[in-house]
Amino acid sequence: MAEFTMELNDEQKEVRDWLHGFAADVIRPAAAEWDEREETPWPVIQEAAKVGIYSLDFYAQQYFDPTGLGIPMAMEELFWGDAGIALSIVGTGLAAVGVLANGTEEQIGTWIPQMYGDASDVKVAAFCSSEPDAGSDVASLRTRAVYDEAKDEWVLNGTKTWATNGGIANVHVVVAAVDTELGSKGHASFIVPPGTPGLAQGQKFKKHGIRASHTAEVVLDGVRVPGSCLLGGKEKLDERLARARERAKSGGERLKNAAMATFEASRPAVGAMAVGTARAAYEVALDYAKTRQQFGRPIIDNQGVAFQLADMRTQIDAARLLVWRASWMAVNGKPFTAAEGSMSKLYASETAKKVTAQAIQILGGNGYTREYPVERMHRDAAIYTIFEGTSEIQRLVIARTLSGMPIR
Ligand SMILES: Cc1cc2nc3c(=O)[nH]c(=O)nc-3n(C[C@H](O)[C@H](O)[C@H](O)COP(=O)(O)OP(=O)(O)OC[C@H]3O[C@@H](n4cnc5c(N)ncnc54)[C@H](O)[C@@H]3O)c2cc1C
């Protein structure tokens, strides 16, 4: 097990500086344009692929970094550049991690390369779990997967919503219920290969922020996928269902709690995205406060402004520490006995919302216009308290974990 450290090693510093350079030189200058266009920034993804940032190798390297700091460091730098573009670059990773975590070696080798494509022909992937009536309550999803034994095929029917890269992805990973009695324990994940008939993009959403990231409905109408597309394989699924049925007899509520806890490990990564956006807005506000003159002196000369900046920086650093701790714990298999993953996401995402709003205030009229980036950063920051579990759901997970009570 790696010791927890707050110091990046030389290799990590080199990667951080390289990512920062890409974020500053390629992502940041393109941010306003793609925010206005509300389209996937394919040329930027392609640039990221050319230099090796958009690739499984890069994420695997960070993901398996034993210090746990690889992913949060990478997320912070890319999202410092711009949240919408960065999500377009790392969104495929969400689907890839789903396959890495649950797939067989053959599935990993077959599908993950098709998720990314290559620098001359980049592709993206989508992870489709949420549904119109199943957001926070993931256990209640209605998409069904039925096994057709004669053909060794699974048939998927349902509607997914708010899927990042939904409908434009080469490969979709779809979560569906195979046993509706078991809540989330009766769910399984399926690969839907490129060009599979029956999968179509529904509505593409116009959003408040992260507008360079594509978000859409995905409609599954009699989608047939081969048995080999069930992640982990049928034997493993059957064993898991049998165990879940046994446990369900001794207490359904425990099942639901366990399901909520499974997302804990991925939450520090979202926390790190929030830290990146918050840091970006804070830096703009600090620079502005030092140069903007009112009443014959820089506005930072007023404690009312300077103290806001002191609080902003303190909260950003505190958020980063919570994120790094949780990420280190997750990588080193330390149990989240106090829901540390949820804590990190809750604090970092609320900090990003608050800090970006303060940044607008410090920039005054300029902060409210699209001439300055803090207005966009504030719109972007609002997503962090919503996706990968809302702030209320994080508090629920933390409170349940701390108390051991089925708090509602
Ligand atoms: C831009 C964007 C990208 C997304 N990308 C993806 C993706 O790639 N794949 C995917 O599967 N999903 C994705 N999502 C969906 C996202 O994960 C859900 O929106 C999120 O989980 C919240 O679900 P909901 O919107 O249905 O809100 P609801 O669950 O309807 O919640 C509404 C409000 O009620 C509160 N609430 C609900 N239950 C409780 C409770 N028990 N106690 C207290 N408060 C409660 C919530 O906190 C929230 O404030 C994305 C969403 C957005 C907006």
The ligand as an SDF file (V2000), in Angstrom:
LIG
                    3D

 53 58  0  0  0  0  0  0  0  0999 V2000
  -25.0340   17.2010  -18.0520 C   0  0  0  0  0  0  0  0  0  0  0  0
  -25.4070   15.8790  -17.4830 C   0  0  0  0  0  0  0  0  0  0  0  0
  -24.6770   14.7600  -17.8310 C   0  0  0  0  0  0  0  0  0  0  0  0
  -25.0320   13.5060  -17.3370 C   0  0  0  0  0  0  0  0  0  0  0  0
  -24.3490   12.3910  -17.7620 N   0  0  0  0  0  0  0  0  0  0  0  0
  -24.8330   11.1830  -17.4480 C   0  0  0  0  0  0  0  0  0  0  0  0
  -24.2670   10.0120  -18.0420 C   0  0  0  0  0  0  0  0  0  0  0  0
  -23.3100   10.0750  -18.8160 O   0  0  0  0  0  0  0  0  0  0  0  0
  -24.8190    8.8100  -17.7530 N   0  0  0  0  0  0  0  0  0  0  0  0
  -25.8690    8.7000  -16.9000 C   0  0  0  0  0  0  0  0  0  0  0  0
  -26.3290    7.5820  -16.6740 O   0  0  0  0  0  0  0  0  0  0  0  0
  -26.4280    9.7870  -16.2950 N   0  0  0  0  0  0  0  0  0  0  0  0
  -25.9430   11.0180  -16.5550 C   0  0  0  0  0  0  0  0  0  0  0  0
  -26.5170   12.1440  -15.9970 N   0  0  0  0  0  0  0  0  0  0  0  0
  -27.6490   11.9900  -15.0860 C   0  0  0  0  0  0  0  0  0  0  0  0
  -27.3380   12.3630  -13.6350 C   0  0  0  0  0  0  0  0  0  0  0  0
  -26.5220   11.3910  -13.0440 O   0  0  0  0  0  0  0  0  0  0  0  0
  -28.6750   12.5840  -12.8990 C   0  0  0  0  0  0  0  0  0  0  0  0
  -29.2330   13.7930  -13.3800 O   0  0  0  0  0  0  0  0  0  0  0  0
  -28.5020   12.6380  -11.4060 C   0  0  0  0  0  0  0  0  0  0  0  0
  -28.1970   11.3860  -10.8910 O   0  0  0  0  0  0  0  0  0  0  0  0
  -29.7600   13.1560  -10.6790 C   0  0  0  0  0  0  0  0  0  0  0  0
  -30.8990   12.4650  -11.0890 O   0  0  0  0  0  0  0  0  0  0  0  0
  -32.2130   13.2980  -11.5200 P   0  0  0  0  0  0  0  0  0  0  0  0
  -31.7800   14.3300  -12.4810 O   0  0  0  0  0  0  0  0  0  0  0  0
  -33.2650   12.3510  -11.9370 O   0  0  0  0  0  0  0  0  0  0  0  0
  -32.6870   14.0410  -10.2210 O   0  0  0  0  0  0  0  0  0  0  0  0
  -33.7590   13.4890   -9.0810 P   0  0  0  0  0  0  0  0  0  0  0  0
  -33.2980   12.1800   -8.6520 O   0  0  0  0  0  0  0  0  0  0  0  0
  -35.1070   13.6120   -9.7100 O   0  0  0  0  0  0  0  0  0  0  0  0
  -33.5640   14.5690   -8.0010 O   0  0  0  0  0  0  0  0  0  0  0  0
  -34.1970   15.8670   -8.0320 C   0  0  0  0  0  0  0  0  0  0  0  0
  -33.8860   16.5680   -6.7050 C   0  0  0  0  0  0  0  0  0  0  0  0
  -34.4260   15.7880   -5.6130 O   0  0  0  0  0  0  0  0  0  0  0  0
  -33.3850   15.4800   -4.6970 C   0  0  0  0  0  0  0  0  0  0  0  0
  -33.5810   14.1270   -4.1340 N   0  0  0  0  0  0  0  0  0  0  0  0
  -33.9080   12.9930   -4.8010 C   0  0  0  0  0  0  0  0  0  0  0  0
  -33.9840   11.9570   -3.9420 N   0  0  0  0  0  0  0  0  0  0  0  0
  -33.7010   12.4490   -2.7150 C   0  0  0  0  0  0  0  0  0  0  0  0
  -33.6010   11.8730   -1.4090 C   0  0  0  0  0  0  0  0  0  0  0  0
  -33.8110   10.5790   -1.2020 N   0  0  0  0  0  0  0  0  0  0  0  0
  -33.2890   12.6850   -0.3760 N   0  0  0  0  0  0  0  0  0  0  0  0
  -33.0610   14.0120   -0.5730 C   0  0  0  0  0  0  0  0  0  0  0  0
  -33.1250   14.6110   -1.7830 N   0  0  0  0  0  0  0  0  0  0  0  0
  -33.4390   13.8390   -2.8330 C   0  0  0  0  0  0  0  0  0  0  0  0
  -32.0990   15.5300   -5.5250 C   0  0  0  0  0  0  0  0  0  0  0  0
  -30.9660   15.7250   -4.7070 O   0  0  0  0  0  0  0  0  0  0  0  0
  -32.3860   16.6830   -6.4440 C   0  0  0  0  0  0  0  0  0  0  0  0
  -32.1110   17.9070   -5.7880 O   0  0  0  0  0  0  0  0  0  0  0  0
  -26.1370   13.3960  -16.4470 C   0  0  0  0  0  0  0  0  0  0  0  0
  -26.8630   14.5360  -16.0860 C   0  0  0  0  0  0  0  0  0  0  0  0
  -26.5190   15.7610  -16.5970 C   0  0  0  0  0  0  0  0  0  0  0  0
  -27.3490   16.9600  -16.2240 C   0  0  0  0  0  0  0  0  0  0  0  0
  1  2  1  0
  2  3  1  0
  2 52  2  0
  3  4  2  0
  4  5  1  0
  4 50  1  0
  5  6  2  0
  6  7  1  0
  6 13  1  0
  7  8  2  0
  7  9  1  0
  9 10  1  0
 10 11  2  0
 10 12  1  0
 12 13  2  0
 13 14  1  0
 14 15  1  0
 14 50  1  0
 15 16  1  0
 16 17  1  0
 16 18  1  0
 18 19  1  0
 18 20  1  0
 20 21  1  0
 20 22  1  0
 22 23  1  0
 23 24  1  0
 24 25  2  0
 24 26  1  0
 24 27  1  0
 27 28  1  0
 28 29  2  0
 28 30  1  0
 28 31  1  0
 31 32  1  0
 32 33  1  0
 33 34  1  0
 33 48  1  0
 34 35  1  0
 35 36  1  0
 35 46  1  0
 36 37  1  0
 36 45  1  0
 37 38  2  0
 38 39  1  0
 39 40  1  0
 39 45  2  0
 40 41  1  0
 40 42  2  0
 42 43  1  0
 43 44  2  0
 44 45  1  0
 46 47  1  0
 46 48  1  0
 48 49  1  0
 50 51  2  0
 51 52  1  0
 52 53  1  0
M  END
$$$$
